[in-house]
Structures are given as C-alpha cells and as structure tokens.
Amino acid sequence: MTEADRQRLDVWLWHARFRRHRADCSRLIVAGMVRVNSLGTDKPHTKLRVGDVLTMKLAEDVMVVRVRALAARRGAPAAARELYEVIPPPT
C-alpha cells in the first residue's frame, strides 16, 4: 500500500465537507468524536483507506459512513457526497 492509497483523516473529513474548516475537523477528532473501523482515535493524522468505516458523533446524531474514495482537493458538495456511503442504522 503506497502513500497515495491513504489520506489523513482530518483532510478527508474536510474534503468530504463534514465541517467547514480543516481545523474544525481536527478538533472533532481530538475530542474523540470519530472512530475508524470501530477503533477510537484522537489523532488527526490517522491514515484512511478506501473501505474504512467511520463512526462520527455529529451534534446529537451518530453517523456511520464507508469511505468510497479519497480526494485530491475539496470540491463541490455533490462531489463530496461521492467520497462516502452512509450506512443506515440497524432496524
């Protein structure tokens, strides 16, 4: 696996538009609000790969998403939604 196959967690969250600023993404991670593949992390530099599953506490909701793609830059909202797939809660 090369470095091109991975991306920093805070950068990916910013590219996927989960927060407006990259610093806000970092604060979310440091606060322990993000899990990667069911493992908690407080490190914004955690590396993500396609297929990883993120569990995030956003406001009062918990969101689970699967990483579908990595991005080279922050694009339009429609392009950002293509970076992940929302996993619905179990019924």
Steps between C-alpha positions, in 0.01 A plus 500: 500500500650833395459841655276592204254230618456676834386840622505682833172470688463875560568580134251238381227629734561852369495386135178307569354821650413369845630831639561839344864533608778244526578621853141415599551149363815466710318618813223245437760222486698621803175515700455126437192537282632284214570126485676327213403135450352495852826622655500837672764751396599846614763550231410719200790341307342152513520355150182395318462255214211430266265256674560631854188559709469821703264546792452866590302683764376814330284724720239264646524243221733209438596450136668191356661528157720282280784673315441452126778723368781733598515855365788715381313820580182635654241515227133578460247352746378252238856374447553480877198270539664258256788447746288299745200276537271541800435175685145511640440407864383146566126454524 
